[in-house]
């Protein structure tokens, strides 16, 4: 059951307004010193953005491990390799290579004494299931398991099918996390039943759109404009977390559809 939602941010000011935060290592590695963070804090390796920009990670597992030790997140994800076609083309690798490189990075990070959570990667459903088998073979299942390469799809039912299948193929003690999942997916499908947590930075993209719109209209952009957009997004998410969600309800909804 979806219990936690982490709000992605590339700024410090939202931290006093949001209940949980997701930060990207690609962003924080440029900061001179760690922020004081008093809310649950999740750290992502910044995989997609760096692969798209550089074609590879511009930092090593050793550097990432040091960053984790310095920032002390509550949860840190491994250095995975995304499987969106755009990332694979830029990085010049295929799905199987992405999966293998993710596994090797996880092994390195664990050997360095950092507790990073594993990410299952793929593009087609069978990719994810094959990757799960490989992760199990290497003994790399972790308490939290991230599901990568689902946020840039505009196919809600396909995303739900992937998450559902992964849930059916992992032990009950594993808490699934969806990276960058859209509100529409949480609202319109049964994924909330299978996920324990999710994150998104889409509120910031909406805020940026409003900012550009106001600037183009020669209007002032005030702190109130920032907060209004953030709180509107938060209200939608936190309402979803409180809403009773059972698998029986979704079976009924599917029958009606």
C-alpha positions as CSV (number, residue, x, y, z in Angstrom):
1,X,0.0,0.0,0.0
2,X,1.4,3.4,-0.9
3,X,2.5,5.0,2.4
4,X,5.2,7.5,1.5
5,X,5.7,10.0,-1.3
6,X,9.0,11.9,-1.7
7,X,8.9,15.3,-3.3
8,X,11.8,15.9,-5.7
9,X,13.6,19.2,-5.3
10,X,16.7,21.1,-6.6
11,X,16.2,23.9,-4.1
12,X,16.5,24.3,-0.4
13,X,13.4,26.4,0.2
14,X,10.8,23.6,-0.3
15,X,12.3,21.6,2.6
16,X,10.4,23.7,5.2
17,X,7.1,22.9,3.4
18,X,7.2,19.3,2.3
19,X,7.0,16.2,4.5
20,X,9.6,14.1,2.6
21,X,12.3,15.0,0.0
22,X,14.1,13.2,-2.9
23,X,17.4,14.8,-3.9
24,X,19.6,13.9,-6.8
25,X,23.3,13.3,-6.2
26,X,24.0,15.0,-9.5
27,X,22.7,18.2,-8.0
28,X,24.1,18.1,-4.4
29,X,27.6,17.0,-5.5
30,X,28.2,20.7,-6.6
31,X,27.2,22.1,-3.1
32,X,30.0,23.2,-0.8
33,X,28.5,21.5,2.3
34,X,25.5,19.3,3.2
35,X,22.1,20.9,4.0
36,X,20.6,20.3,7.4
37,X,17.6,18.2,6.5
38,X,15.0,17.4,9.2
39,X,12.5,15.4,7.2
40,X,12.8,11.9,5.7
41,X,15.4,12.2,2.9
42,X,15.9,9.9,-0.1
43,X,19.0,10.2,-2.3
44,X,18.9,9.2,-6.0
45,X,22.1,8.7,-8.1
46,X,20.8,11.1,-10.8
47,X,21.2,8.4,-13.4
48,X,18.9,9.6,-16.2
49,X,20.0,13.3,-16.2
50,X,23.7,12.4,-16.3
51,X,23.4,9.7,-18.9
52,X,21.4,12.0,-21.1
53,X,24.0,14.8,-20.7
54,X,27.3,12.9,-20.6
55,X,26.5,9.4,-21.9
56,X,27.9,8.0,-18.7
57,X,28.3,8.8,-15.0
58,X,30.7,11.8,-14.4
59,X,31.4,10.4,-11.0
60,X,32.6,7.0,-9.7
61,X,30.9,4.6,-7.3
62,X,33.6,5.6,-4.8
63,X,32.7,9.3,-5.1
64,X,29.0,8.4,-4.8
65,X,29.7,6.4,-1.7
66,X,31.6,9.3,-0.1
67,X,28.6,11.6,-1.0
68,X,26.2,9.2,0.8
69,X,28.4,9.1,3.9
70,X,28.6,12.9,3.9
71,X,24.9,13.6,3.4
72,X,23.6,10.7,5.4
73,X,20.2,10.2,3.6
74,X,17.7,7.9,5.2
75,X,17.5,5.9,2.0
76,X,20.1,5.9,-0.9
77,X,19.5,4.2,-4.3
78,X,22.2,2.4,-6.2
79,X,23.9,3.9,-9.3
80,X,21.6,2.3,-11.9
81,X,21.5,2.6,-15.7
82,X,18.1,3.7,-17.1
83,X,16.6,1.8,-20.0
84,X,14.6,4.5,-21.8
85,X,15.5,4.5,-25.5
86,X,16.9,8.0,-25.2
87,X,19.3,7.0,-22.4
88,X,20.4,3.8,-24.1
89,X,21.1,5.7,-27.3
90,X,23.1,8.3,-25.5
91,X,25.0,5.9,-23.4
92,X,25.5,3.4,-26.2
93,X,24.3,0.4,-24.3
94,X,21.4,-2.1,-24.5
95,X,19.0,-3.3,-21.8
96,X,21.0,-6.3,-20.7
97,X,24.1,-4.2,-20.4
98,X,22.2,-1.6,-18.4
99,X,21.1,-4.3,-16.0
100,X,24.6,-5.8,-15.7
101,X,26.2,-2.5,-15.1
102,X,23.6,-1.7,-12.4
103,X,24.3,-5.0,-10.6
104,X,28.1,-4.3,-10.7
105,X,27.7,-0.8,-9.3
106,X,25.5,-2.2,-6.5
107,X,28.1,-4.8,-5.6
108,X,30.9,-2.1,-5.5
109,X,28.8,0.2,-3.3
110,X,27.9,-2.6,-0.9
111,X,31.6,-3.6,-0.7
112,X,32.4,0.0,0.3
113,X,30.1,-0.3,3.3
114,X,27.2,1.9,2.1
115,X,23.7,0.6,2.3
116,X,22.2,1.4,-1.2
117,X,18.9,0.0,-2.3
118,X,18.7,-1.9,-5.5
119,X,16.8,-0.9,-8.7
120,X,15.2,-3.2,-11.1
121,X,15.6,-2.0,-14.7
122,X,14.1,-2.8,-18.1
123,X,11.9,-1.5,-20.8
124,X,9.6,-4.3,-21.7
125,X,7.8,-6.4,-19.0
126,X,10.0,-9.4,-19.7
127,X,13.1,-7.3,-19.2
128,X,12.1,-6.5,-15.7
129,X,11.3,-10.1,-14.8
130,X,14.6,-11.3,-16.3
131,X,16.4,-8.6,-14.3
132,X,14.6,-9.7,-11.1
133,X,15.9,-13.2,-11.6
134,X,19.4,-11.9,-12.1
135,X,19.2,-9.7,-8.9
136,X,18.0,-12.7,-7.0
137,X,20.8,-14.9,-8.3
138,X,23.3,-12.3,-7.1
139,X,21.6,-12.1,-3.7
140,X,21.0,-8.4,-4.2
141,X,17.4,-8.0,-3.2
142,X,17.1,-5.2,-0.7
143,X,14.4,-4.1,1.7
144,X,13.4,-1.4,-0.7
145,X,13.4,-2.1,-4.4
146,X,13.2,0.7,-6.9
147,X,11.4,0.3,-10.3
148,X,13.3,2.3,-12.9
149,X,12.5,3.6,-16.4
150,X,8.7,4.0,-15.9
151,X,8.4,7.8,-15.5
152,X,8.7,8.8,-19.2
153,X,6.0,6.6,-20.5
154,X,2.6,8.0,-21.3
155,X,0.9,4.6,-20.9
156,X,-0.7,4.3,-17.5
157,X,-1.9,0.7,-18.0
158,X,1.5,-0.4,-19.2
159,X,3.2,1.1,-16.1
160,X,0.6,-0.6,-13.9
161,X,1.2,-3.9,-15.6
162,X,4.9,-3.7,-15.0
163,X,4.5,-2.7,-11.3
164,X,1.9,-5.4,-10.7
165,X,4.1,-8.1,-12.2
166,X,7.1,-7.1,-10.2
167,X,5.0,-7.1,-7.0
168,X,3.9,-10.7,-7.8
169,X,7.5,-11.8,-8.2
170,X,9.2,-10.4,-5.1
171,X,9.0,-11.6,-1.5
172,X,6.3,-9.9,0.7
173,X,9.0,-8.1,2.9
174,X,10.1,-6.0,0.0
175,X,8.9,-2.4,-0.3
176,X,8.5,-1.3,-3.9
177,X,9.3,2.3,-5.0
178,X,8.3,3.9,-8.2
179,X,10.6,6.7,-9.6
180,X,9.0,9.8,-11.1
181,X,5.5,8.3,-11.2
182,X,2.8,10.7,-12.4
183,X,-0.3,11.5,-10.3
184,X,-2.5,10.2,-13.0
185,X,-1.0,6.7,-12.7
186,X,-1.6,6.8,-8.9
187,X,-5.1,8.0,-9.4
188,X,-6.3,5.8,-12.3
189,X,-4.6,2.4,-11.7
190,X,-4.2,-0.1,-8.9
191,X,-0.4,0.7,-8.4
192,X,-1.1,2.2,-5.0
193,X,-1.9,-1.2,-3.8
194,X,1.5,-2.6,-4.9
195,X,3.8,0.3,-4.1
196,X,5.1,1.3,-0.7
197,X,6.6,4.6,-1.9
198,X,7.0,6.9,-4.9
199,X,8.5,10.2,-5.9
200,X,8.1,12.9,-8.4
201,X,9.4,16.4,-9.2
202,X,6.5,17.3,-11.5
203,X,5.3,20.0,-9.1
204,X,8.6,21.8,-9.9
205,X,8.0,21.6,-13.7
206,X,4.5,23.1,-13.2
207,X,6.1,25.9,-11.1
208,X,8.7,26.6,-13.8
209,X,6.0,26.8,-16.4
210,X,4.1,29.4,-14.3
211,X,7.4,31.3,-13.8
212,X,8.1,31.5,-17.5
213,X,4.5,32.5,-18.2
214,X,4.6,35.4,-15.7
215,X,8.0,36.6,-17.0
216,X,6.8,36.6,-20.6
217,X,3.8,38.6,-19.5
218,X,6.0,41.1,-17.6
219,X,4.5,40.1,-14.3
220,X,6.3,39.7,-11.0
221,X,6.8,36.1,-9.7
222,X,6.5,36.1,-5.9
223,X,7.1,33.4,-3.2
224,X,3.3,33.0,-3.0
225,X,3.3,31.8,-6.6
226,X,5.8,29.1,-5.6
227,X,4.0,28.0,-2.6
228,X,0.5,27.9,-4.2
229,X,1.7,25.5,-6.8
230,X,3.6,23.3,-4.3
231,X,0.7,23.1,-1.9
232,X,-1.8,22.3,-4.6
233,X,0.4,19.4,-5.7
234,X,1.0,18.3,-2.1
235,X,-2.8,18.3,-1.3
236,X,-3.4,15.9,-4.2
237,X,-0.6,13.6,-3.2
238,X,-1.3,13.6,0.6
239,X,-5.0,13.0,-0.1
240,X,-4.1,9.9,-2.1
241,X,-2.0,8.6,0.7
242,X,-4.9,8.9,3.1
243,X,-7.5,7.4,0.7
244,X,-8.5,3.8,1.5
245,X,-7.2,1.6,-1.3
246,X,-7.9,-2.1,-1.6
247,X,-7.3,-4.6,-4.3
248,X,-11.0,-5.5,-4.1
249,X,-11.9,-2.0,-5.1
250,X,-9.7,-2.1,-8.2
251,X,-11.1,-5.5,-9.3
252,X,-14.6,-3.9,-9.1
253,X,-13.3,-0.9,-11.1
254,X,-11.8,-3.1,-13.8
255,X,-15.0,-5.1,-14.1
256,X,-16.9,-1.8,-14.6
257,X,-14.5,-0.7,-17.2
